[in-house]
């Protein structure tokens, strides 16, 4: 794209040209009359960029969020005003809490109709932020078509720099139809913040004085080079590494230093190890509620452990935790700087070698599970690992079913073939399936597997149509069906044992539903029925749904509903 182009064309076309200049080849959305001029621009440039029409704005926004995770550049979503923007807000919130770069473009009422509560009119600056407790890093509205390229460039920079996150650009309908000769601006490249030399000297001293150090890696802004540097740093110092909640693909789970995921359903042995550590090196995570076990693994505001917190956003450092050392740095800068640190004397003199070996042994013991019938989800996860390539992308939404995936699947790292985990730290139900569709469309050479609960899947399952319409291939969806909103039922049994209300589900035949959309489908109610169904799905290389039927009794990877209920009755004295 010639950034100095001066041909007059509609502003909606300029917007599409600006996206092409930013390297965008695919966008997700639901069409609306408020941005017809942009849709016409996509038609004009259809050989260079694709508009993926989705079935609901929530699904489209989840796809854009997954695109941001996969590419490291903003995922792009287009929706219309009012109801469209409201539906899309769930993906925006996920991108915010997950620190994922994303841009949501919202068609708006015409400028001469503003502030009259025109049809579907909303003030998006009030609705969506910005702010650290909002839904977007920045909300802008473009009034002048000549400034549209400026706004787009700023949106890309804002989404990627500091703590990555979502940006909203509001597009008045009449602005998009106006002619302009404005040239598009060059591809945005995020500025990188590096640790100060004095920070690295201090950190080296803290490491040399430690006896039981532990690394927690997480957050947004990681690059393949940064993940490779992190692994090199950990290996040089023989540091045990855990990954923050749903950031398990930042470190190779097969590496002898990997100690497990630090999130919901944490390995109790890993939780004890973090509590006993004398130095926590948090590289990238914002140390939210899920990663810190409700702010108990690291007590807020002042942890018992010595804490070094490295984060890209200055607003995050010191917001919850009064760390012993705070370093503001981009992950692409921080990891490369850490890679240069080396222990004096090499491995042999490090006092925590046995500590690190024990951390790995704890992880390996946690990989073992007692057999469960008639459907053993641990064995299903091991089966997926065994039959699919290591670089397969796994996605999930929210629900207890995800605990088996987090516990038993071993993710490869970003530098070993790309992202392999797409999952919402925001806990958004319905995320996993649209994320899988996006991954299957964006990275066609890779296998994509979505693990979904029955309640989770039906929130966005209509995007099966999107997968078929746009030619998805190596896509498998595993629906875990126990006829219940399982997480809520678990909490009910824990707090109000035996008093079930609102958590039972009446489900369709998921296999028949998938076939109605043109998918292949198989059903299984016993563990031994899964392998032939999975092998058939792999051989077919077309979108396939596996419907796994479980008794409601199977609740978590560690406990049944009966055991949870019995423990609650004993605790409450019922």
C-alpha positions, 0 to 999 in steps of 0.5 A: 500500500502506498502510504502517500496515496492522494486519490480521493475515495470514501473514508470507509475505503481509507479505513480498509486501506489503513488496515491493510497497511497495518498487515491485517488480512482478516477481520471479524464482525457482523455487518451493519448498516452503520458502516456500509461504506467500510463493507464496500471498502472490503469488497474493493480490496477483497483480494487483500483482506477478508471480512469474516461474517459471524453469527453474533457479535460476541462470537466475532469479538472473541474471534478478534481477541483470539486473533490478537493472542495468535498474532501479537498484533491487534485483532480486528472486530467490526460491529454496528451500534447499540445492540451490536456493540453491547454484544461485542463488549464481552470480547472487549472485556476479555481482551482487557483482562487478558492484556490482548491487543484488539481494536473494536470498530463500532458504527455510530449514528450520523453526526447530525443525529447525535445526542437525540437518542437516535436509533440504537445510539450509545455514548461509547466513551461512557459505556466502555471506558477507558480506565484500568477498571474499564473495558478499553485502554482508549475510546475514540470517535472519528469526526473528520475523515481526513484524520481517520488514518491518524486515529487508526495508527494511534489505535494500533500503537495504544493497543500494543504498547505498555500493557497490551489491551483493547481500543475502541474506535467509533465511526459515525455513519456519515463520516464514512461516506465522505470523500477524502484524499488522506494518505494512510500511515505506516505500519505501527511498531510498538515501543519497547521499554527495557529494564534499567541497568541498576534494576538488573544489578539489584535483581542479580543480587536478589537471585544470588541471595535466594534459597528457594526462588520461583518464577511466575510467567504470564501476561500479554506482550510476549514474542517468540524471541522473548519466550525463548529468552525466558527459557534460556534465563531459567535454564541458566539459573535452574529456576522452577517456572510456573505459568500464570492462569491460562498463560501455560504456553509461555514456557515449554511444559515438557522442560524439566524446570516447568512446575505447573500452572498457577491458577484455578485448581492449582496443584496443592503441592505447587501452592505450598511451594509458592508459599514457601518460596523466599523469592517470587519473580513475577515476569509479566502477569498482573497477579490477579485473583485467579493466579494468586488464589484469591490474593492468598498465595501472595498476600495483598498488599504485602506478600510474605515472600520477597517479590520482584514484579516485572510488568509493562504497565506502570499503572499496574506496578504497586496497584495491588502488591507492594513488591520489594522490587518493581521493574517497568519493562516490555516482555520483549525487552525484559526477557532479553535483558534477563537472558544476559544475567548469569549465575556466578560459578555456574549451576553447581553452586546454586543452592536450590537445585534440589528445590527445583527438582522437587518442583518438577517431581510435584508436577509429574505426580500431579499428571497422574490421576485415579481412573474414573468411569465411565468417561475418564477425562484425564485419559481423553486429554492424554489421548489428544496429546498422543494423537495430535501434533505438539503444536496443536492449538487448544482452546477453552472457555469457562467451566470446571471441564477446563481443569482437566485440560489445564492439568493434564495437557502439556503445552509447547511454548510460543517460540516452538511453533506459535501460541498453543493456548487460547483461553480467557483469564476473564472467565468468559463462557463461550470464548473457546469455540469462536477462538477455535474457529478463528485459529482454524481460519487464520492458521490453516496448517495447524490442528485446533481443538476446542474443549467446551462444556455443554453450557459453555458451547451453546453460548456461541455454538452457532459459529459452527456456521462461520467455520463452514462458510469460510472453509475451516478444516483441521478443527475438532470440538470436544463437548463435555456434556454432564447436563449441568452448569458444572462450576455453579453446581459445585459451588452450590454443593460446597455452600448449600449441599443438596439444594440444587437450583438453576444449574441443571441443563436440558441439552440437545443431541450435540452430534445431531446439531453439528451435523445440521451445520454440515459438520461431522460428529461422533458421540461417546459415553465411555472412555474406550469409545473416544479413540476411534472417534478421534482417529476418524476426526483426524483422518477426515480433516474437516470440522468435527464435533465429539460429544462426550456424555458424562454423569453429573457426578464427575465435577472436577479433576480432583473431586466428585460432587458426592465428595464435595457435598459430604465435605460440606455437610460435615463442615456445616454440621448439617 
